[in-house]
Amino acid sequence: MRSRLLLVLLTACILLPALTGAATLENTDVDDYRIQVVANGVALSPGVIYGGSSLYDVCDVNCQIRLLKTGQTISVQPGDYIIIDNGIMKRKED
């Protein structure tokens, strides 16, 4: 019984990150935005999210996304869906 429970818990720990997935960033504006991702305290090379597009698997854990034009920064967790709307980042409400 104990070994079966341990096996179930181990399987759940392995599959849970796969179910939550990494964060998604969607730009609903027509304008392009330069962004920078800071993961685990390390700033990655700046990139661009084009108008009307989405970036998938932006980061897995412990990161922030910064809009370089405005300086707005948002903390992101796995599974978050972030939207840029009128130049402002916010979490998508389900």
N, C-alpha and C positions, 0 to 999 in steps of 0.2 A: 504494500500500500504506500509506504513512504517513498519508495523508488519511483513509483508511478506519479506521485504528486511532484516529486523533484523533476521528473522528466517533463511534465506539463508546464511547470514554472520556467524551466530552462527554455523550452520551445517558445513560450510567450515572450520571454526576454529577447529572444533572437528575432521574432517576427514583429514585435511592436514597433521598432524603428522603421521597418519597411512599410508598415501600414500608415504611419504618420507622414513619412516622406519629408523632403526638404521644402523650403519656402518657395513660393511663386510670387513674382512681381509682374503686374500688368499695368501698362500705360494706356489709359483710355483717351488721352489727349492726342492731338495731331502733331504736337511738338515733340522733338527728340530731347532726351535729358541725359546728361553725363552723370553717372553714379559711381560711388565707391563703396565697396563692401569691406567692412572691418570684421575679420573673423579671429576670435580668440586673441584680441588685442593687436592683431597684425593687419595693417591696411594693404589690401590687394590692389593691383593696378586698376586705375579707373577704366570704366567701360561706358557704353552707350545703350540706352533702351530707346528704341525707335517708336514713334507715334503709332498707336494702334497695335502694338505688339506685346508679347509676354516673354518673360525669362523664367525658365523652370530650374529647379534645383539650385536656387541662388545660394543657399547655405544650409548646413545641417543643424548646427547648434551654436549658441553663444555668439551671435553676430549682430551687426548693425548695418543698415543701408543708409547712405547719405546722398542726398541730391546736391550736387556740387554748385548748382546755380543759386540755390536758396540757403544751403547749409542745413536744411532740415534733416534730422537723423531719426530713424525709427529702429527700435530693438525688435529682432525677429527670432521666432522659435520654429522648430520643425513643424511643418504643416500649415504655417501661417500663409494667408493669401493677402498680399499687399497690393493696393491699387493707387496709381497716381491719377488724380482727378483735379483738373484746373491747377496743376503745379504743386499739389499737396498730396503727400502719402498718407494713407489710412488703411486700416484693416478692413477687409471685406466682411460685411455682416452676412451671416448665413440666413 
